[in-house]
């Protein structure tokens, strides 16, 4: 399973990202990531962006496995409670994106 994460927006506008591949993670991190993805309930394509929050952080998550591709886009105001632990985990692994 591969999980791509992009954090953008906010007042400062810093973009952070990561791509985690369970084939490249250690066993403990692999189990934690698989558990968080499973418990998040992300399936298909989901999007929730607040019209009122221009300076909110946005989180894009793409989950790819051998049989499916799921994606989600949220901002800080509408990240579902079940997805918050996954976002926290991914934020810890995210690094500033290269400037193009």
PATOR-985345 format. One line per field, with one value per residue: residue number from 1; residue in three letters; x, y negated, z of N, C-alpha, C in turn. Coordinates in Angstrom, 3 decimals, always signed. Layout:
<nodes>
num = [NUM ...]
residuo = [ALA ...]
neast = [X ...]
nnorth = [Y ...]
nup = [Z ...]
caeast = [X ...]
canorth = [Y ...]
caup = [Z ...]
ceast = [X ...]
cnorth = [Y ...]
cup = [Z ...]
</nodes>
This chain:
<nodes>
num = [1 2 3 4 5 6 7 8 9 10 11 12 13 14 15 16 17 18 19 20 21 22 23 24 25 26 27 28 29 30 31 32 33 34 35 36 37 38 39 40 41 42 43 44 45 46 47 48 49 50 51 52 53 54 55 56 57 58 59 60 61 62 63 64 65 66 67 68 69 70 71 72 73 74 75 76 77 78 79 80 81 82 83 84 85 86 87 88 89 90 91 92 93 94 95 96 97 98 99 100]
residuo = [UNK UNK UNK UNK UNK UNK UNK UNK UNK UNK UNK UNK UNK UNK UNK UNK UNK UNK UNK UNK UNK UNK UNK UNK UNK UNK UNK UNK UNK UNK UNK UNK UNK UNK UNK UNK UNK UNK UNK UNK UNK UNK UNK UNK UNK UNK UNK UNK UNK UNK UNK UNK UNK UNK UNK UNK UNK UNK UNK UNK UNK UNK UNK UNK UNK UNK UNK UNK UNK UNK UNK UNK UNK UNK UNK UNK UNK UNK UNK UNK UNK UNK UNK UNK UNK UNK UNK UNK UNK UNK UNK UNK UNK UNK UNK UNK UNK UNK UNK UNK]
neast = [+0.849 +0.497 +0.678 -0.020 +0.493 -0.450 -0.039 -1.309 -1.863 -3.211 -2.192 +0.514 +1.144 +2.825 +3.884 +3.735 +4.723 +4.464 +5.261 +4.385 +5.295 +4.260 +5.855 +8.337 +8.533 +9.235 +8.170 +6.551 +5.736 +4.426 +2.243 +0.945 +0.291 -1.371 -3.455 -4.416 -5.275 -7.279 -9.062 -9.788 -11.813 -11.779 -12.871 -13.296 -13.839 -13.527 -14.491 -14.246 -14.480 -14.372 -16.298 -15.923 -13.395 -10.671 -7.951 -7.337 -5.628 -5.161 -5.662 -4.628 -5.126 -4.065 -4.656 -3.299 -3.655 -3.118 -5.571 -7.255 -7.939 -8.127 -9.185 -8.954 -9.907 -9.600 -10.232 -9.004 -11.344 -13.154 -12.172 -12.909 -13.545 -12.570 -10.570 -8.665 -6.511 -4.975 -4.233 -2.648 -0.533 +0.527 +1.283 +3.464 +5.376 +5.629 +7.446 +8.828 +7.803 +9.610 +10.574 +9.291]
nnorth = [+1.171 -2.234 -5.508 -8.757 -12.090 -15.444 -18.553 -21.735 -25.293 -27.467 -30.230 -30.917 -29.415 -27.252 -24.285 -20.891 -17.469 -13.887 -10.507 -7.369 -4.020 -0.849 +1.312 +0.379 -0.536 +0.067 +2.974 +2.217 -0.456 +0.038 +1.650 -0.241 -2.309 -0.885 -0.209 -2.784 -3.747 -1.866 -2.309 -4.916 -5.089 -6.115 -5.950 -5.425 -8.510 -11.447 -14.700 -17.662 -20.906 -23.966 -26.854 -29.142 -29.244 -30.556 -30.612 -28.121 -25.012 -22.560 -19.151 -16.583 -13.266 -10.288 -6.964 -4.007 -0.702 +2.702 +3.326 +1.086 -2.503 -5.190 -8.463 -11.590 -14.886 -17.412 -20.243 -21.978 -22.495 -20.485 -17.854 -14.546 -12.971 -10.286 -10.310 -12.042 -10.900 -9.591 -11.765 -13.152 -11.304 -11.263 -13.953 -14.044 -12.773 -14.297 -16.500 -19.702 -20.636 -20.499 -23.544 -24.700]
nup = [+0.000 -0.784 +0.464 -0.230 +0.765 +1.066 +2.397 +2.529 +2.086 +4.603 +6.708 +6.283 +4.047 +3.496 +1.887 +2.509 +2.203 +1.802 +0.922 +1.689 +1.689 +2.335 +1.786 +2.208 +4.761 +8.257 +10.199 +12.450 +11.900 +9.500 +10.341 +11.990 +10.144 +8.336 +10.093 +10.826 +8.324 +7.735 +9.873 +9.333 +7.452 +4.918 +1.675 -1.759 -3.292 -1.535 -0.448 +1.396 +1.912 +3.559 +2.961 +4.324 +5.438 +4.505 +5.180 +6.131 +6.768 +4.240 +3.459 +1.480 +0.714 -0.679 -1.221 -2.235 -3.248 -4.300 -5.411 -5.374 -5.395 -3.354 -2.375 -0.627 +0.319 +2.545 +4.716 +7.658 +9.119 +8.618 +8.856 +9.320 +12.505 +12.654 +10.786 +11.678 +13.354 +11.356 +9.722 +11.576 +11.933 +9.321 +9.029 +10.732 +9.233 +6.992 +4.885 +3.913 +0.665 -2.423 -3.970 -6.980]
caeast = [+0.000 +1.174 -0.141 +0.550 -0.107 -0.067 -0.587 -1.092 -2.734 -2.881 -1.786 +1.864 +1.114 +3.870 +3.413 +4.485 +4.243 +5.183 +4.727 +4.776 +5.061 +4.376 +6.949 +9.603 +8.492 +9.453 +6.935 +5.709 +5.123 +3.492 +1.011 +0.255 -0.289 -2.493 -4.548 -4.978 -6.007 -8.485 -9.982 -10.177 -13.045 -11.650 -13.202 -13.710 -13.341 -14.224 -14.008 -14.965 -13.761 -15.222 -16.345 -15.609 -12.044 -9.663 -6.592 -7.250 -4.783 -5.850 -4.981 -4.996 -4.636 -4.330 -4.301 -3.291 -3.297 -3.143 -6.916 -8.092 -7.356 -9.055 -8.611 -9.744 -9.434 -10.281 -9.522 -9.006 -12.674 -14.051 -11.541 -13.720 -12.829 -11.872 -9.441 -7.672 -5.274 -4.201 -3.641 -1.564 +0.563 +1.120 +1.928 +4.767 +6.299 +5.667 +8.570 +8.542 +7.866 +10.593 +10.040 +9.510]
canorth = [+0.000 -3.523 -6.626 -10.068 -13.121 -16.804 -19.553 -23.042 -26.358 -28.106 -31.632 -31.011 -28.799 -26.245 -23.003 -19.736 -16.248 -12.634 -9.300 -6.226 -2.739 +0.176 +2.216 -0.245 -0.882 +1.154 +3.693 +1.483 -1.573 +0.605 +2.018 -1.463 -2.973 -0.068 -0.357 -4.134 -3.813 -1.053 -2.969 -6.245 -4.997 -6.744 -5.021 -6.154 -9.879 -12.297 -16.075 -18.567 -22.161 -25.017 -28.086 -30.263 -29.187 -30.760 -30.376 -26.808 -23.996 -21.547 -17.864 -15.662 -11.921 -9.300 -5.625 -3.062 +0.694 +3.479 +3.458 -0.110 -3.824 -6.058 -9.783 -12.486 -16.256 -18.064 -21.327 -21.825 -22.600 -19.355 -16.534 -13.681 -12.484 -9.021 -10.573 -12.879 -10.189 -9.355 -13.051 -13.412 -10.400 -11.708 -15.243 -13.782 -12.285 -15.247 -17.426 -20.763 -20.245 -21.275 -24.707 -24.517]
caup = [+0.000 -0.802 +0.920 -0.541 +1.611 +0.732 +3.316 +1.911 +2.556 +5.863 +6.655 +5.731 +2.724 +3.325 +1.363 +2.993 +1.567 +2.016 +0.306 +2.493 +1.033 +3.371 +1.424 +2.595 +6.186 +9.201 +10.534 +13.399 +11.185 +8.531 +11.065 +12.430 +8.979 +7.862 +11.071 +10.710 +7.055 +7.890 +10.811 +8.842 +6.679 +3.601 +0.599 -2.952 -3.365 -0.576 -0.397 +2.288 +2.081 +4.103 +2.176 +5.216 +5.960 +3.465 +5.668 +6.763 +6.156 +3.461 +3.482 +0.410 +1.016 -1.727 -0.733 -3.354 -2.988 -5.540 -5.968 -5.341 -5.172 -2.626 -2.153 +0.214 +0.437 +3.673 +5.386 +9.112 +9.727 +8.363 +8.887 +10.177 +13.696 +12.398 +9.888 +12.382 +13.714 +10.142 +9.348 +12.529 +11.589 +8.061 +9.270 +11.371 +8.204 +5.879 +4.772 +2.943 -0.750 -3.191 -4.676 -8.419]
ceast = [+0.895 +0.183 +0.610 -0.239 +0.445 -0.799 -0.274 -2.031 -2.270 -2.408 -0.432 +1.948 +2.213 +3.238 +4.336 +3.884 +5.041 +4.504 +5.277 +4.360 +5.274 +5.452 +8.305 +9.662 +8.853 +8.130 +6.000 +5.001 +4.123 +2.177 +0.227 -0.409 -1.485 -3.696 -5.216 -5.772 -7.320 -9.519 -10.481 -11.505 -12.977 -11.893 -13.699 -13.050 -14.185 -13.641 -14.890 -14.091 -14.738 -15.164 -15.906 -14.133 -10.959 -8.256 -6.440 -6.252 -5.667 -4.987 -5.517 -4.333 -5.041 -3.794 -4.412 -2.873 -3.373 -4.517 -7.747 -7.281 -8.426 -8.378 -9.547 -9.084 -10.270 -9.533 -9.705 -10.399 -13.530 -13.349 -12.381 -12.902 -12.047 -10.637 -8.326 -6.411 -4.379 -3.514 -2.474 -0.329 +1.286 +1.831 +3.310 +5.807 +6.482 +6.854 +8.197 +8.743 +8.917 +9.914 +10.342 +9.523]
cnorth = [-1.234 -4.590 -7.906 -11.123 -14.469 -17.740 -20.917 -24.066 -26.929 -29.523 -31.803 -30.404 -27.786 -24.934 -21.909 -18.487 -15.050 -11.546 -8.134 -4.950 -1.653 +1.208 +1.676 -0.643 +0.330 +1.791 +2.912 +0.311 -1.078 +0.965 +0.781 -2.173 -2.189 -0.184 -1.721 -4.300 -3.057 -1.752 -4.318 -6.218 -5.686 -5.682 -5.836 -7.510 -10.744 -13.702 -16.878 -19.786 -23.231 -26.254 -29.286 -30.319 -29.334 -30.404 -29.044 -25.914 -23.038 -20.293 -16.992 -14.322 -11.004 -7.968 -4.663 -1.686 +1.427 +3.448 +2.175 -1.371 -4.682 -7.405 -10.633 -13.850 -16.929 -19.341 -21.151 -21.803 -21.356 -18.003 -15.656 -13.154 -11.193 -9.202 -11.343 -12.118 -9.895 -10.643 -13.379 -12.571 -10.897 -13.048 -15.057 -13.355 -13.286 -16.196 -18.536 -20.273 -21.080 -22.416 -24.539 -25.824]
cup = [+0.000 -0.356 +0.589 +0.224 +1.193 +1.688 +2.721 +2.531 +3.873 +5.648 +5.977 +4.336 +2.456 +2.849 +1.901 +2.363 +2.031 +1.197 +1.102 +1.779 +2.085 +3.050 +1.885 +4.063 +7.035 +9.582 +11.459 +12.714 +10.145 +9.205 +11.483 +11.264 +8.449 +8.791 +10.915 +9.424 +7.176 +8.774 +10.314 +8.086 +5.333 +2.532 -0.589 -2.993 -2.440 -0.630 +0.542 +2.516 +2.539 +3.210 +3.003 +5.609 +4.919 +3.922 +6.384 +6.031 +5.364 +3.438 +2.355 +0.707 -0.136 -1.231 -1.904 -2.867 -4.321 -6.208 -5.994 -5.127 -4.524 -2.413 -1.322 +0.233 +1.519 +4.026 +6.888 +9.728 +9.547 +8.235 +9.814 +11.366 +13.454 +11.515 +10.603 +12.799 +12.503 +9.704 +10.283 +12.222 +10.334 +8.215 +9.898 +10.342 +7.058 +6.005 +3.795 +1.504 -1.453 -3.924 -6.161 -9.151]
</nodes>
